[in-house]
Amino acid sequence: MNDLEYDELTDQMLLAVEDGIEQQELDLDYESNGGLLAITFPDRSKIIINKQPPLQQLWVATKFNGHHFEWRDGQWIDNRTGTEFWQLLNDAASKQAGVSVVLGPQ
């Protein structure tokens, strides 16, 4: 993957997460700035998603752990656990919100 493809894929992913947040009926706030997306939950905990262009990765920091995702076979996959991005994000957001949260495809 070249740098342009990486930027397009990660920008699409960040926009999809923003769209997912806006679809929720929960009190989730978010702030997006230069390849970083911060989601704030009612208890003030956060999930931070940010682009890592030199590594062509997408990093996610939750209240519980940090994850580094790489593009493999058409999906963002955690390079440590093998978990797909949306699965991890939905699970982490649900844990932090204390209720079921679906920000993207399951």
Phi, psi and omega in degrees: 000136177270174184297323179295315178298318178301312180300318180295315180296315182288323177297318177298320180295314180297320177294322178295322177295316178302315178299319178297320179296317182294337179279346183283149175262010177271164179273072177256131175252155174213155176224131181241133182202113172053049177086009178234133178235121179250123177255127180249130183263165181306329179276009180075003174288163184226156163240129180247127176242127178216151179282144175233077186305318182299330181261353186053048178237167173238121183256142178230124175247123178249178176299336188255333188190171174245148184221141178243120183254138176240149179281115179224126175049043175082013179219155171272119185240133177296124186285353177258316186256342184081008181282140178286147186309306185295323179299312181295316183296314179297318179296313181295318180296321178296317179296316182288329180276338182079006176216166180294128178232129176237107181266343181197189184308143178258000000 
